[in-house]
Amino acid sequence: MKPDFSKGLIPSIIIDQETKDVLMLAYMNEESYQKTLETQETWFYSRSRGELWHKGATSGNTQEVQSIELDCDQDTLLIEVIPNGPACHTGSRTCFFDSIQSGKTDAEIDPDILTNITKEVKERKQYPKEGSYTTYLFEKGVDKIGKKVIEEAGEVVIAAKNNDPNELTQEVSDLLYHTLVMMEEQNVSFDAVKKELTKRFAKKGNSKGDRPDIADW
């Protein structure tokens, strides 16, 4: 089965294979589609220039194709890639960064906040940004990050001893952030931690060790 180019260009939605974020939307004709298959990197057709273009040919921000899916009408492609740099010409990781309507109020909680912070931390490691505190921590390395984790853990205890819920909330937030930076510095994924917690929760029985199963907590 192949795309139906009989009506001209077809939209191609590009997705980060790891994060599943939508990186960009571009258009393909049959020639750019064939080049994408042959090179395993994305090629598109520029409607403004009227010519083929190889993503990353000048910037180096190529996209390694991992999978290609076709929709039910055979006129839209969904392509998962490993991006070798930002997808957007502005330097942003994705072309979709301007929020028009989020559907959330300030009072609501983002259920994916830790996942989103993890993505941001990962991006700062891959693409350092001048003036970024996260970039600064990565540049200093594990000793500096570890010092901050210990410092924030101590401040969590102090806040608890002070019986100050607001202070405790702030300090726990700082500790979680620095812990996520440490994990990324050591190439430990958030999914690995969730998998470990899931494994512990699934266990039954009474544990007397230093790491009890969640079911026993």
N, C-alpha and C positions, 0 to 999 in steps of 0.2 A: 504494500500500500504506500502511495506517495501523495504529497500535497497536490491540490488541484490549482494549477497556475493559469487555468483557462480564462479567468477574469482579471488577470494581472497580478499585482503584488499581494502578498499575504503577510499579515502581522506575525511577528515572532516575539514571544514573551521570554525574556532571559531571566533565569532564576539561579541564585547561588545554591549549589548542591548541598553545602553544609548547613547554612542558616535557613534556607528556603525563602529568603527575602527576594522580592522582585527587584532586579537590578535595572532593567531598562526594557523599552519596547521599540523595536525597529522593524523594518520591512525587508522581505526577501523576494527576489524573482527566482526563476528556475536555475539560472547560472550561479547566483550567490549560494543557493541551497546546495548545489552540486559541489561547489568549492568548500562549503562547510563540511560536507561528508568526506571529501577527499583529504582535507588538511586537519580535520578534527578541531578546528578553531572557527569562531563565528565570522561569517562574511554577510554583508547586507547590501541593499541597494539604496542609495541616497536619492530621495525624491527631489531634494533641492539642487543637487549637483548633477543629477541624471547619470550616475555612474556607480559601479561597484565600489565597496570599501571594506577593507579588512580591519576588523576591530583591533586596535592596538598597533597598527602598522607604523604609526609615527610616534605614539606615546609609549609604546611597549606594554600597555595594559591589555594584553590579549586575554581571551577567554577559552579555556580548554573544555571542549564539549564532552559531557559525560553521558547524556541521554537526550533523545529527541522524541517527543510525543505529538501525535496529530489529533485534532479534535474531531468530533462526530461528523462535521460538515466538510472535513478535509481542507479547510481554508485558514487554519490558525495553527501555529507551532508553539509548543511549550518546550523550551530547551534548558536543561540544567547544565551548569558550567562550574568550573573552578576558575574564579577570576584572578588574574595576575596583576592586580592593581584596581584602582577605582573604575567604576563603569561610566560615571558621568564626566563630561568635559570640564565641569566646574571643579573637579577633584574630589567630589563626594563619592562615597562607596556605591551609592545607588542614585538613580535619577529622580527617585520619588522621595523628596525630603521636605516639601512644602505642604503643611497640613491646612486644608480648607475647612474640614469639619471632622473632629475626632470622635464626637458622640459621647464624650466624657466631660464631667464637671470636675472642678478642683477637689471636690469632696470625695470623689470616687477613687478607688484603689486600682492600680494597674496590676492585674494578676500575673503579668509577664515581666514585671520590673526587674527581677534578678537576672532573667534571661537577656533582657535588653541591655542591662549594665554589662553583662558578660560579653555581649557582642561589641559594645563600645570599647571595652578594655582590650579585647582581641584586636580591634581595628587600630587602636593606638600603638599596639606592639608591632603590627605589620606595617603601618604607615605612620611613623612618628610625626607629631605636630608640634611646632615651636610654641612654647608657652603653656603646653599641656602638662598638668601635674602628673597625670598617668604616664606620659612619655618620660618625664623627669625620673619617676620611680624606676621604670625599666632601664633607663640609662645608668642609674646608680646600682642596680642589681639586687640580688637576694638579701645581702646584709642590710641595706637601707629599708627594703620592704619588710624584712623580718623584724627590724627594730620598730617600725610603725605598727605592725600587727601586735607585738608585745605591749607597746605603749597604749594602743587603743583597748586591748583586753584589760589592762590595768584601770583605765578610765571607766570602763563598763562596771567594774567592781566598785570603784569609788562612787559612781552615780547611784548604784544600788544601795550602798551603805548610807548615802545621803537621803535615801527614800524620795528621790526626785524622778518621777516618771518621764517628764519631758527631757531631762538630761540623759536618762538611761536610753530613751529612744534615739537621741542624737548619737550617743556613743556606740550603741549597737549598730547603727547605720554605718558609722565610720569603720567599725571593726569588720563588718560584712564586706564593705568596699575594698579595704586593704587585703582581706583574705582572698577575694576574687582576683586581685592583681597578683598576689603570690601564686595562686593556682595557675594563672596564665603564664607567669614567669617560669614555672616549673612544668608547663605543658600538661597540666592536669585539668581535664574538662569538667564542666559543671555536670554534664551527663554522667560522668564516672562517679561523682559524689551521689547523685540521685540514684544511680544503680546500686551503689553500696548501701544507701539508706533503705532502698526497696528490699534488698536482700535481707537486711537485718530485721525489717518489719515483718517479713514473711516467715521468719524463724519462730518456732514455738519452744517453750521450755524456759526454765529459770537460769539466767546467767549470773554468776557471782564475780565475773571479771571486771576489768576496768572499762570494757566496751560492751555494756549490756545490750541485748536486742531491744528494739523499740517496743516490741510486744510486752516486754517485762518492765518498761519504764513506768 
